[in-house]
Amino acid sequence: MDFRVEPELCVACLACVRVCPADAVAVEGQQVRIVDEACTRCGLCLPACPHDAIVAHGDLGRALELAQVGRAALILSVESAAYFYPDTPEQVVNACYAAGFRTVHRGVLGDELVAREYLELWSEDGWGTMIRSTCPVVVETIEHEYPELIPYLAPVATPIAAEARYLKQMYGARTPIVYAGVCLTEGGSDVEAAVTFEDLRALLERRGVSVAEQPLHFDRLPEERRRHWSTAGGLPLEVLMEETHASRRFRKVRGLGQLEAIARAVAVDHIDLGFVDILPCEGCLDHPLLGPPEQLFWRREIVGATEPARSRLPVIDPDLAEGVQVAEAFPIPRNGQRAAAEAVEAVLGEIGLAPNGKPWDCGACGYPSCRLFAEAAALGRTTLRSCPPYLDKQAQQAKMQAAVDSLTGLATFRVLRDRLASEVARSARTGDAFAVLFVDLDNFKQVNDSFGHEAGNELLRNTAHEFGPLIRSTDLAARYGGDEFVVVLIRTGVDGARGVAEKLRAQVEAMGRRLGYPEALVTASIGLAEHRPGPETEDVLVAADRALYRAKAAGRNQVATGEQ
């Protein structure tokens, strides 16, 4: 089975990236895909996706072929009772027989084999820490993320793998095995095909079989459905009854996020934890493929009602079980792909540090630290678009870029417009006047044509630099566009503004000579207007612009005043 992202439904919201514990979601621009070799098939991405863009696919084609041949044995997990409700388990089993399966088992034999193995381990002393290994999601997560815990995995196969081996011992080594359930990696290489319940429904439809039309009783003698040692999932009932939640020899843990604490306790602090019963969720009935978590107790009621009475005697054949290998070995893999240190540092540089000078480590991206996020981003498993501090930094930079002219360092026209509106409003409240200077460089086109555009840019930068010493921190200097500038002088009348304008005009002329331009080539014409509150006050910027045209018409390199 694998999980896939449907491109036409995916909007790259990255919700799947934030919940994936295996970093198995790769992001390439606006395209999101699941990396099959890294995916542990935990299914957490399914309910996390708000657009239903992630779908689970089993080996439907292969299972359909095996059903048509008529030799395959089907392991139908007990959770099917909840999925196919209100159809009864008897009707579902009858439908599977009608579809061509040779025999239909319920996964009980695998649970019994595994439970017996755990009982033998439980009876031994001195094992210190032992981690439940019947969940392939837990095993794969440990192999990928916490290899230091591999020596502590219980050397026991998954129940489906054990049952598949048992059935091949029973019916012959060449008997193909099909598994239908929710945790489809559980059978591993011991099953020839694994399908979801949705796939099984599709298989029945393609074979022309209707579950609802099947008899309400088994139409042939059913395979073993009773338990003796086990509970669902393969743990022995005796162990669960013997050890309480407060036991120091038995610990029940739920959620893959707990593996980090377990790894630290075992590998760093050298604490013996006893038997750790860890699952990614509350058992297979809580798997995302079966439905929302709020229906968990309803599903438990349905499945519990279908469980037959517990057998007083073992239900597995000891002679057959003798030839079945239930023990499992977990090799320690080599280190996987790691991101280049330079790439990780580059991502961390893009994120930046928090105001206290330390990494943000806010966890909003789904990773516990910025460094882990940066490692995943460097491998293409996530993007900076899922990092709120980075997005905030980008927004601040965009805001700064919108407020500051990149060439001159002065305010932009957008800031000027907003500032003029606020000053007009303030003037109306307080009755204070303010003045505006409209500055235009004379002969700027000639400078560009004669000396090049880079020389023109340098002239604009030097002109902007001349504003600094002449205005207060409460005033504003902005680039209006091209070679035009506007200065807003707060609480300043015509006389004061004229003095500033004359000094500015003289400094621009002196700057031209200092930069080596011909005499009178670099000069400035300035229009001045004063704003005073009143019922029919003219737009002060328009008045200053009109004054500028008068200064130009009078011969340039002058200051002209506009009437308000």
ZAMAR-604799 format. One line per 2 residues: number of its first residue (from 1); their letters; for each residue x negated, y, z negated of C-alpha. Coordinates in steps of 0.5 Angstrom, whole numbers, plus 2048, in hexadecimal, padded with zeros to 3 digits. Layout:
BEGIN
NUM> A> X Y Z; ... .
This chain:
BEGIN
1> MD> 800 800 800; 7FE 807 801 .
3> FR> 800 80E 800; 801 813 806 .
5> VE> 802 81A 807; 808 81C 80C .
7> PE> 805 822 810; 80B 825 812 .
9> LC> 80E 825 80B; 808 827 807 .
11> VA> 807 82F 806; 800 82E 802 .
13> CL> 802 830 7FC; 7FD 82C 7F8 .
15> AC> 802 829 7F3; 7FF 822 7F5 .
17> VR> 7F8 824 7F4; 7F9 827 7ED .
19> VC> 7FC 820 7EA; 7F8 81B 7EE .
21> PA> 7F3 818 7E9; 7EF 815 7EE .
23> DA> 7ED 81B 7F2; 7F0 817 7F8 .
25> VA> 7F3 81D 7FB; 7EF 821 801 .
27> VE> 7F1 828 803; 7EE 82A 80A .
29> GQ> 7F1 831 80B; 7F8 830 80B .
31> QV> 7F8 829 80C; 7F9 824 806 .
33> RI> 7F7 81D 806; 7F6 817 801 .
35> VD> 7EF 814 801; 7F1 80C 801 .
37> EA> 7EB 80A 7FF; 7EB 80E 7F9 .
39> CT> 7F3 80E 7F7; 7F4 809 7F1 .
41> RC> 7FC 809 7F3; 7FE 80C 7ED .
43> GL> 804 80F 7F0; 804 816 7EC .
45> CL> 803 81A 7F3; 80A 817 7F5 .
47> PA> 80F 81B 7F0; 80A 821 7EF .
49> CP> 80B 823 7F7; 811 827 7F7 .
51> HD> 812 826 7FE; 812 81F 7FF .
53> AI> 80C 81F 803; 809 819 800 .
55> VA> 80B 812 802; 809 80B 800 .
57> HG> 808 805 805; 807 7FE 804 .
59> DL> 805 7F8 808; 80C 7F8 80B .
61> GR> 80A 7F5 812; 806 7F0 80F .
63> AL> 80B 7EE 80A; 811 7ED 810 .
65> EL> 80C 7E9 814; 80B 7E4 80E .
67> AQ> 813 7E4 80C; 814 7E2 813 .
69> VG> 80F 7DC 813; 813 7DA 80D .
71> RA> 80D 7D7 809; 80B 7DD 805 .
73> AL> 80D 7DD 7FD; 80F 7E4 7FB .
75> IL> 80E 7E7 7F4; 813 7EC 7F2 .
77> SV> 812 7F0 7EC; 817 7F0 7E7 .
79> ES> 818 7F8 7E8; 81C 7F6 7EE .
81> AA> 822 7F5 7EA; 822 7FD 7E8 .
83> YF> 820 7FF 7F0; 826 7FB 7F3 .
85> YP> 82B 7FC 7EE; 831 7FB 7EE .
87> DT> 82F 7F5 7F2; 82D 7F0 7ED .
89> PE> 827 7EC 7ED; 82A 7E6 7EF .
91> QV> 82D 7E9 7F6; 826 7EC 7F7 .
93> VN> 822 7E5 7F6; 827 7E2 7FB .
95> AC> 826 7E7 800; 81F 7E6 800 .
97> YA> 820 7DF 801; 825 7E0 807 .
99> AG> 81F 7E5 80A; 81A 7DF 80A .
101> FR> 816 7DF 804; 814 7D8 802 .
103> TV> 815 7D9 7FB; 816 7DF 7F6 .
105> HR> 813 7E0 7F0; 814 7E6 7EA .
107> GV> 80D 7E7 7E8; 80E 7E3 7E2 .
109> LG> 809 7DE 7E3; 803 7E3 7E4 .
111> DE> 805 7E7 7DD; 805 7E0 7DA .
113> LV> 7FE 7DE 7DD; 7FB 7E5 7DB .
115> AR> 7FE 7E5 7D4; 7FB 7DE 7D2 .
117> EY> 7F5 7E1 7D4; 7F5 7E7 7D0 .
119> LE> 7F8 7E2 7CA; 7F1 7DF 7CB .
121> LW> 7ED 7E5 7CB; 7F1 7E8 7C5 .
123> SE> 7EF 7E2 7C1; 7E8 7E3 7C1 .
125> DG> 7E4 7E8 7BD; 7DF 7ED 7BE .
127> WG> 7E1 7F0 7C5; 7E1 7F7 7C2 .
129> TM> 7E5 7FB 7C7; 7E9 7F8 7CD .
131> IR> 7ED 7FB 7D2; 7F3 7F9 7D5 .
133> ST> 7F2 7F7 7DC; 7F8 7F5 7DF .
135> CP> 7FA 7FB 7E2; 7F6 7FC 7E9 .
137> VV> 7F7 804 7E8; 7F3 804 7E2 .
139> VE> 7EE 7FF 7E4; 7ED 803 7EA .
141> TI> 7EC 80A 7E7; 7E7 807 7E2 .
143> EH> 7E3 805 7E8; 7E3 80B 7EB .
145> EY> 7E3 810 7E5; 7E1 80D 7DF .
147> PE> 7DC 807 7E1; 7D9 807 7DA .
149> LI> 7E0 804 7D8; 7DF 7FE 7DD .
151> PY> 7DC 7F9 7D8; 7E1 7FA 7D3 .
153> LA> 7E7 7F8 7D8; 7EA 7F1 7D6 .
155> PV> 7E8 7EC 7DB; 7EF 7EA 7DD .
157> AT> 7F2 7EB 7E4; 7F9 7EF 7E5 .
159> PI> 7FF 7EA 7E4; 801 7EB 7EC .
161> AA> 7FA 7E8 7EE; 7FA 7E3 7E9 .
163> EA> 801 7E1 7EB; 7FF 7E1 7F2 .
165> RY> 7F9 7DC 7F1; 7FE 7D8 7ED .
167> LK> 803 7D7 7F3; 7FD 7D5 7F7 .
169> QM> 7FB 7D0 7F3; 803 7CE 7F3 .
171> YG> 805 7CE 7FA; 7FE 7CE 7FD .
173> AR> 7F8 7D2 7FE; 7FA 7D5 805 .
175> TP> 801 7D7 802; 802 7DE 804 .
177> IV> 804 7E3 7FE; 808 7E9 7FF .
179> YA> 809 7EE 7F9; 80F 7F3 7F8 .
181> GV> 80E 7F8 7F2; 80C 7FF 7F0 .
183> CL> 805 7FE 7EF; 802 7FB 7F5 .
185> TE> 7FB 7FA 7F4; 7FC 7F5 7EF .
187> GG> 7FC 7EF 7F3; 7F5 7F1 7F6 .
189> SD> 7F2 7ED 7FB; 7F6 7E7 7F8 .
191> VE> 7FD 7E9 7FC; 7FD 7E9 804 .
193> AA> 802 7EF 803; 805 7F4 7FE .
195> VT> 80B 7F8 7FF; 80F 7FD 7FC .
197> FE> 817 7FC 7FA; 819 801 7FF .
199> DL> 814 7FD 804; 818 7F6 802 .
201> RA> 81F 7F9 803; 81C 7FB 80A .
203> LL> 81A 7F4 80B; 821 7F1 809 .
205> ER> 824 7F6 80E; 820 7F4 814 .
207> RG> 821 7EC 812; 828 7EE 812 .
209> VS> 829 7EC 80B; 82E 7F1 807 .
211> VA> 82D 7F0 7FF; 834 7F2 7FD .
213> EQ> 837 7EC 801; 833 7E7 7FD .
215> PL> 836 7E3 7F8; 836 7E5 7F1 .
217> HF> 833 7DE 7EF; 82C 7DB 7F1 .
219> DR> 82E 7D7 7F7; 828 7D3 7F6 .
221> LP> 824 7D1 7EF; 820 7D7 7ED .
223> EE> 819 7D7 7EB; 817 7D8 7E4 .
225> RR> 819 7DE 7E1; 818 7DD 7DA .
227> RH> 812 7E0 7D6; 80F 7DC 7D0 .
229> WS> 808 7E0 7CE; 809 7E6 7D2 .
231> TA> 80C 7ED 7D3; 80D 7F1 7D9 .
233> GG> 806 7F3 7DC; 803 7ED 7D9 .
235> LP> 801 7EE 7D1; 803 7E9 7CC .
237> LE> 809 7EA 7C8; 805 7E7 7C2 .
239> VL> 800 7ED 7C2; 805 7F2 7C3 .
241> ME> 809 7F0 7BD; 803 7EF 7B9 .
243> ET> 800 7F5 7BA; 803 7FC 7B8 .
245> HA> 802 803 7BB; 7FE 804 7B5 .
247> SR> 7F9 7FE 7B6; 7F2 7FF 7B7 .
249> RF> 7F1 7F9 7BB; 7F7 7FB 7C0 .
251> RK> 7F8 802 7C3; 7FD 804 7C8 .
253> VR> 7FB 809 7CD; 7FF 80C 7D3 .
255> GL> 7FD 811 7D8; 7F6 811 7DC .
257> GQ> 7F4 817 7D9; 7F3 813 7D3 .
259> LE> 7ED 810 7D6; 7E8 815 7D5 .
261> AI> 7E9 815 7CD; 7E8 80E 7CD .
263> AR> 7E2 80E 7D1; 7DF 813 7CD .
265> AV> 7E1 80F 7C7; 7DE 809 7C9 .
267> AV> 7D8 80B 7CD; 7D6 811 7C9 .
269> DH> 7D8 810 7C2; 7D8 809 7C2 .
271> ID> 7DE 807 7BF; 7E2 801 7BF .
273> LG> 7E9 802 7C1; 7EC 7FB 7C1 .
275> FV> 7F0 7F9 7C7; 7F3 7FF 7CB .
277> DI> 7F9 7FE 7CE; 7F9 803 7D3 .
279> LP> 7FD 805 7D9; 7FE 80B 7DE .
281> CE> 806 80B 7DC; 80B 807 7D8 .
283> GC> 80A 801 7DC; 80C 7FF 7E3 .
285> LD> 814 802 7E1; 811 809 7E1 .
287> HP> 80D 809 7E7; 80F 80E 7EC .
289> LL> 811 80A 7F1; 817 808 7ED .
291> GP> 81A 80E 7EC; 81A 814 7E7 .
293> PE> 817 813 7E0; 81E 816 7DD .
295> QL> 821 80F 7DF; 81B 80B 7DC .
297> FW> 820 808 7D6; 826 807 7DB .
299> RR> 821 803 7DF; 81F 7FF 7D9 .
301> EI> 826 7FD 7D7; 827 7FA 7DE .
303> VG> 821 7F6 7DE; 822 7F4 7D7 .
305> AT> 829 7F2 7D9; 826 7ED 7DE .
307> EP> 821 7EA 7DA; 822 7E2 7D8 .
309> AR> 821 7E0 7D1; 81A 7DE 7CF .
311> SR> 817 7D7 7D0; 815 7D3 7CA .
313> LP> 810 7D0 7CE; 80B 7D2 7D3 .
315> VI> 80D 7D3 7DA; 807 7D2 7DE .
317> DP> 805 7CB 7E0; 7FE 7CA 7DC .
319> DL> 7FB 7C6 7E2; 7FD 7CB 7E7 .
321> AE> 7FA 7D1 7E2; 7F4 7CD 7E1 .
323> GV> 7F2 7CE 7E8; 7F4 7D6 7E8 .
325> QV> 7EE 7DB 7E7; 7F1 7E0 7E2 .
327> AE> 7EB 7E3 7E0; 7E8 7E9 7E4 .
329> AF> 7E1 7EC 7E4; 7E1 7F4 7E6 .
331> PI> 7DA 7F6 7E9; 7D7 7FC 7E7 .
333> PR> 7D7 801 7EE; 7D2 805 7F0 .
335> NG> 7D3 80D 7EF; 7D7 80F 7F4 .
337> QR> 7D7 815 7F9; 7D5 81C 7F5 .
339> AA> 7D5 823 7F7; 7CF 826 7F9 .
341> AE> 7CD 82B 7F3; 7CC 831 7F7 .
343> AV> 7D3 830 7FA; 7D6 82F 7F3 .
345> EA> 7D2 836 7F0; 7D5 839 7F6 .
347> VL> 7DC 838 7F4; 7DB 83A 7ED .
349> GE> 7D8 840 7F0; 7DF 841 7F4 .
351> IG> 7E3 840 7ED; 7DE 845 7E9 .
353> LA> 7DE 845 7E1; 7E4 847 7DC .
355> PN> 7E3 84E 7D9; 7DF 84A 7D3 .
357> GK> 7DA 848 7D8; 7DC 841 7D7 .
359> PW> 7DF 83C 7DD; 7E7 83D 7DD .
361> DC> 7E8 836 7DC; 7EF 837 7DB .
363> GA> 7F2 831 7DE; 7F7 834 7E3 .
365> CG> 7F4 831 7E9; 7F5 82A 7E6 .
367> YP> 7EE 829 7E4; 7EB 829 7DD .
369> SC> 7E5 82E 7DF; 7E3 833 7E4 .
371> RL> 7DD 82E 7E6; 7E1 828 7E7 .
373> FA> 7E6 82C 7EB; 7E0 82F 7EF .
375> EA> 7DD 828 7F0; 7E4 826 7F3 .
377> AA> 7E4 82C 7F7; 7DD 82B 7FA .
379> LG> 7E0 824 7FC; 7E6 826 800 .
381> RT> 7EB 823 7FA; 7EE 82A 7F9 .
383> TL> 7ED 831 7FB; 7EC 838 7F7 .
385> RS> 7F3 83A 7F9; 7F5 835 7F3 .
387> CP> 7F1 839 7EE; 7F5 83F 7EB .
389> PY> 7EE 843 7E8; 7EC 843 7EF .
391> LD> 7F2 845 7F2; 7F3 84B 7ED .
393> KQ> 7EB 84D 7EF; 7ED 84D 7F6 .
395> AQ> 7F3 851 7F5; 7EF 856 7F1 .
397> QA> 7EA 856 7F7; 7F0 857 7FC .
399> KM> 7F3 85D 7F8; 7EC 860 7F7 .
401> QA> 7EB 860 7FE; 7F2 863 800 .
403> AV> 7F0 868 7FB; 7E8 86A 7FD .
405> DS> 7E6 86C 804; 7E1 867 806 .
407> LT> 7DC 86B 80A; 7DC 872 805 .
409> GL> 7DE 86F 7FE; 7E4 874 7FE .
411> AT> 7EB 873 7FC; 7EF 870 802 .
413> FR> 7F5 874 805; 7FA 86F 802 .
415> VL> 7F7 871 7FB; 7F7 879 7FD .
417> RD> 7FF 878 7FF; 801 875 7F8 .
419> RL> 7FC 87A 7F4; 7FF 880 7F8 .
421> AS> 806 87E 7F6; 805 87D 7EF .
423> EV> 801 884 7EF; 807 887 7F2 .
425> AR> 80C 884 7ED; 807 886 7E7 .
427> SA> 807 88D 7EA; 80F 88D 7EA .
429> RT> 80F 88B 7E2; 809 88F 7E0 .
431> GD> 809 895 7E5; 802 895 7E6 .
433> AF> 7FF 896 7ED; 7FA 892 7F1 .
435> AV> 7F6 893 7F7; 7F4 88E 7FD .
437> LF> 7EE 88F 802; 7EF 88C 809 .
439> VD> 7E8 88B 80B; 7E6 88A 812 .
441> LD> 7DF 889 815; 7DD 88D 81B .
443> NF> 7DA 88A 821; 7DA 883 81E .
445> KQ> 7DC 880 825; 7D6 884 828 .
447> VN> 7D2 880 822; 7D4 87A 824 .
449> DS> 7D3 87B 82C; 7CC 87D 82B .
451> FG> 7C9 879 825; 7CE 873 825 .
453> HE> 7D3 871 821; 7CF 86E 81B .
455> AG> 7CC 875 81A; 7D3 877 81A .
457> NE> 7D5 872 815; 7CF 875 811 .
459> LL> 7D1 87C 811; 7D8 87A 80E .
461> RN> 7D5 876 809; 7D0 87C 807 .
463> TA> 7D6 881 807; 7DA 87D 803 .
465> HE> 7D4 87D 7FE; 7D5 885 7FE .
467> FG> 7DB 885 7FB; 7D9 882 7F4 .
469> PL> 7D5 887 7F1; 7DB 88C 7F3 .
471> IR> 7E1 889 7F0; 7E3 887 7E9 .
473> ST> 7E5 880 7E7; 7EC 882 7E7 .
475> DL> 7EC 884 7EE; 7EC 87F 7F4 .
477> AA> 7E8 87F 7FA; 7EB 87B 800 .
479> RY> 7EA 879 807; 7F0 87B 80B .
481> GG> 7ED 877 812; 7E8 878 817 .
483> DE> 7E3 87E 815; 7E9 881 810 .
485> FV> 7E9 882 809; 7EE 884 804 .
487> VV> 7EC 887 7FD; 7F2 888 7F7 .
489> LI> 7F0 88D 7F2; 7F4 88C 7EC .
491> RT> 7F6 892 7E8; 7F3 896 7ED .
493> GV> 7F5 89D 7F0; 7F3 8A0 7F7 .
495> DG> 7ED 8A4 7F4; 7EA 89E 7F1 .
497> AR> 7EB 899 7F7; 7E8 89F 7FB .
499> GV> 7E2 89E 7F7; 7E1 897 7F8 .
501> AE> 7E3 897 7FF; 7DD 89C 800 .
503> KL> 7D8 898 7FD; 7DA 892 800 .
505> RA> 7DA 895 807; 7D3 898 805 .
507> QV> 7D0 891 803; 7D3 88E 809 .
509> EA> 7CF 893 80D; 7C9 892 809 .
511> MG> 7C9 88A 80A; 7C9 88B 811 .
513> RR> 7C3 88E 811; 7C0 88A 80C .
515> LG> 7C2 884 810; 7BE 887 816 .
517> YP> 7C4 889 81B; 7C4 88F 81F .
519> EA> 7C6 895 81C; 7CE 896 81B .
521> LV> 7CF 88F 81E; 7D1 88C 817 .
523> TA> 7D6 891 814; 7DD 891 811 .
525> SI> 7E3 894 812; 7E8 894 80B .
527> GL> 7EF 896 80B; 7F2 898 804 .
529> AE> 7F9 898 801; 7FC 898 7FA .
531> HR> 802 895 7F7; 806 898 7F3 .
533> PG> 80D 895 7F0; 813 898 7F3 .
535> PE> 81A 896 7F7; 817 897 7FE .
537> TE> 810 896 7FD; 80C 894 803 .
539> DV> 808 88D 804; 802 88F 801 .
541> LV> 7FE 88A 806; 801 88D 80C .
543> AA> 800 894 80A; 7F8 892 809 .
545> DR> 7F8 88F 810; 7FB 895 813 .
547> AL> 7F6 899 80F; 7F0 895 812 .
549> YR> 7F3 896 819; 7F2 89E 818 .
551> AK> 7EB 89D 815; 7E9 899 81C .
553> AA> 7ED 89E 820; 7E9 8A4 81C .
555> GR> 7E2 8A1 81E; 7E1 89B 81A .
557> NQ> 7DC 89A 814; 7E1 89E 810 .
559> VA> 7E6 89E 80A; 7EE 8A0 80C .
561> TG> 7F3 8A0 807; 7FB 89E 808 .
563> EQ> 801 8A2 806; 806 89E 801 .
